[in-house]
Amino acid sequence: MASGRTFEVRHPEMVRVGRTNLLVFFFVSDQPEVFDEWQSVSLMLVESLFHLESLVSP
């Protein structure tokens, strides 16, 4: 973000892109199907995106 804030989106279902904003969903409870909170972010404030390598356990 232009402010320096970062969001780690670990799954495509945790983000929704609109025309002018981005909704980032978070969950911290034991029920991953229930989102605990969400943040609305203006697309104009997104400075860059990075691909995070996923850790796969055998």
N, C-alpha and C positions, 0 to 999 in steps of 0.2 A: 504494500500500500504506500501511497505517497507519504503517509505519516510514519512509516517504519513498522507498522503492525503487520504480522504475518498470520496466515491461516494454513493449517495442514489438512488438506482434504484427502482422506484415506480411501474413499470409495465414491464413485460417480453419483450415487444416490444421495450423497450428503451435500450436494450443491445444485442449485437451480439458477439458470441464467435467464434473465428477462431482457427487455429492450434497453433499459437504462440502469438496471441494478442486478446484483448477484445476491442470492440468499444462501448463506452457509449454515448448515444445521449441525448441532452438537448433541451428543448424549453422554451422560456420565453415570447413569444408573445401570442396573443389571438387566434391564429390558431394552435391547438395542432397537426394537421396533418403535419405541416411544422416544421422540426427540425431546430433550430437556430444555433446549433453548435454540434460538436462531439469531443470526446477525444479518442485517440488510446492508449491503455495501454498494456504493455507486461505482459503476464500471469506469467512470472518468478518473477515479482515484486509484485504480489498479495499475501499478507500475510495471510489473513483470510477473511471469508464471514460470515455475520450475517443475520438472517431472521428478517425483520422489521415487527412488528405487524401493521396491517392496521387499521385505524380508520374508522368505518362504521357509518354513520349518518342515523337515522331512517327516 
